């Protein structure tokens, strides 16, 4: 039963990744693209967690934590750049 649920979740999260990528490339303005980038890395984290559950390895959970930290810092830096034109003042 767990393998069926993980397989369905893989398919749904993969579809979410494709839709986020589409919004990232076709977004009408910069805030939409930033939001798509946030959603993309959150979906990537979900894929890594599902892969960790499927394979029974904790290494994927650690990789998901690293991506979460880098994604947060990247989003903050990108927002500051768009708002101010400079990241570090």
N, C-alpha and C positions, 0 to 999 in steps of 0.2 A: 504494500500500500504506500509506503514511504517513497519507493522508487517511482511510482506513478505520479505522486504529487510533485516530486522534484523534477520529473520530466515535463510536466505541464508548466511548472513554474519557470523552467529554463525557456520554454517556448514563449511564454508571456513576457518575460523580462527581455528576451532577445528582440521581440517585437517592439518593446518600449525603447530599447537602444536604437533600433532603426528609425523610429519616429523622432527620437531626440536628435539623432544625426541629421535627419531631414530638416528639422527646425533650426539646427545650428547652421546649416548651409543656406537655407532659404529664408531665414528670419528677416522680417521687414526692418528692424532697427537693432541697435546694440543691446538694449536691455533684454530683448527676446533671446538674443544669442547668448548672453550671459546666463540667463535662466536655463536655456537648453544645455549649456555646458555643465551647470550644476546638476541638472537631471541626468546627464550622461554619466558623470562620475558616480552618482548615487546608484544608477542602474548597473554600472560596472562593479561596484561594491556588492550589490545583490547577486550578480553572476558569480563573483568569487566565493561568496558565502555558500551559494548553492553548490558550487563545485567542491568546496570543502566538505559539505554534508554528503555529497554523492561519493566522494573518494575516501572519506573518513580521515582526512588529514588536517591538522591544525595550522599548517603552513599557509594555507589560503586565507585563514582568518587574520593572520598577521599581515599579510599583503593587503587585505581589505582595510585594515586600520591605517596602514601607511598611505594608501590612496585617499582615505578620508582626510587625513591631515594635510596632504599636499593639495587636495582639492579645495579645502577651506582657505588655505593660504593663497592659492592661485586666484580664487574668486575675490577675496578681499583686495588683492593687488590689482586685479583687472578693474574692479569697481573704482578704486582710488585713481587709477590711471584715467578712466573715462570721466570721472567727476572733476579732477584737478589737472590732468595732463601730466602729472608727475606722481611717482609711487612713493618715494622717500623725500620728505621735506625736512 
